[in-house]
Amino acid sequence: MQEVHAEALAQMRRMEGRWAAYENIALDSANAGHLQFLKFGAECTYADPPVRYPADTAHGLGWRYSLVGEVNLTTGFIEGMPALP
């Protein structure tokens, strides 16, 4: 399990809800291994987290970021996602 940085975790806790974690898997990227987070669930853009982070051409995200799990707001660790329908 991977731990979420304290500052990011504090922001997610303030905003509540469920958070998916995405990791940069592009080995040729200067920030390979970097994490991005996406809130999902009721009243969010995504009811279920997509397999890849939504395309964001302004920041170069998208295909590089692959879903790795859900942030447990209690423990601060990323846990594996349950199988999605």
Secondary structure as GFF3:
##gff-version 3
##sequence-region A 1 85
A	DSSP	beta_strand	2	3	.	.	.	ID=ss1
A	DSSP	alpha_helix	6	15	.	.	.	ID=ss2
A	DSSP	beta_strand	18	24	.	.	.	ID=ss3
A	DSSP	beta_strand	35	40	.	.	.	ID=ss4
A	DSSP	beta_strand	65	71	.	.	.	ID=ss5
A	DSSP	beta_strand	77	79	.	.	.	ID=ss6
###
